[in-house]
Amino acid sequence: MDTRPQCEFPWLTRLAQRWYDRHTFASSDLPDPSALADQKRQLATSVSVVLPALNEGATIGPICKTITTELMQERPLVDELIVIDGGSTDDTARSARAGGALVVHADDLIPEVPRVPGKGESLWRSLSIASGDIVVWIDADIRNFGPHFVSRLIAPLICDEAVSFVKAFYRRPLAQGDALLPGGGGRVTELLARPLLNTLFPELGGLLQPLSGEYAGRRDVLMQLPFFTGYSVEVGLLIDLLDLVGLEGIAQVDLEERVHRNRPLDELGPMAHAIGKTLLLRADQWGRIRTDNDLAGQPLLLPSADGRLELREIKELERPPLSLLRTSLEAMRIEPAAASSDGIALPL
């Protein structure tokens, strides 16, 4: 008796398995940072590292200092380091500048488009100022940051011109006070994102950390992608990259372990809701599910402090690809500004 799982499109799952074998890189598969710097110089490739940040004063200074010292001064792997401040009220900006980063407020980028809150919004706007051929995005709350968080992400892009985008994966311990519980992190990833991706986009099933906040891509490719403004930016990018460059243009690298500020459980529900909505939306647009109802637009019901149910509208905008921004602005009959309010030229 054949006991193998049956599915309508088994070749998509096999595609993910083959992709995993060819496009998953451990540290031993990659050149060391010095050799990588030599390859980068020979290719005349430039690298921008961007950190979106909101009240990350406790961790952002050491991250920036490590990048500046070890990847800019000791070896020329990174050409510019930019922090996009989403409106911090702590010492995030001061700490980042002390670490050697250029700090830009998100409001000062693409000022002709009103800003909405969200990490994806900051990433989208950062493409208007990051000038590197390769753009690396790193979350600003990492407590165990090392230079390999950057060097390993850019390695496949420098070593293989067919790769357009590289995603990080790692072990994610769960912090409880001063203790770390091994394997307890990534709750939304394991309970929602990976199961839904495997169901709706099985060819992406080989990605171990689809929601990881550390990834790198070729700027000319990133400029062609739409960006969701909030929690679902990562899954949106992966699905749209699958359409734009295919699986062969995507790789993943092992960063070993990532320790960061874990979110409390009451913040994970809205995050999961937003990610689930985007997955359903894209699956419907791709024709992989069909519904006559706007299921992806439904609000989230959450228990409130008084024991009642609170209706929470969780909406994310979908920003157009930066390469089409000027056309989009003209269509909206908005005259684009030539520079930001503090004089920073926007290389669109």
ABEGO torsion letter per residue (X at the ends): XBABBBBABAAAAAAAAAAAAAABBBAAABBBAAAAAAAAAAAGBBBBBBBBBBGAAAAAAAAAAAAAAAAAAABBABABBBBBBAGBABAAAAAAAAAGBBBBBAAABGAABBBBBEAAAAAAAAAAABABABBBBBBAABAABBAAAAAAAAAAAAABAABABBBBBBBBBBBBEABBBBGABGAAAAAAAAAAAAAABAAAAABABAABABBBBBAAAAAABBBBABAAAAAAAAAAAAAAAEAAABBBBBAGBBBBBBBBAAAAAAAAAAAAAAAAAAAAAAGABBBABBAAABBBBBBBAAGBBBBBBBBBBBBBBAAAAAAAAAAAGBBBBABBAAGBBBBX
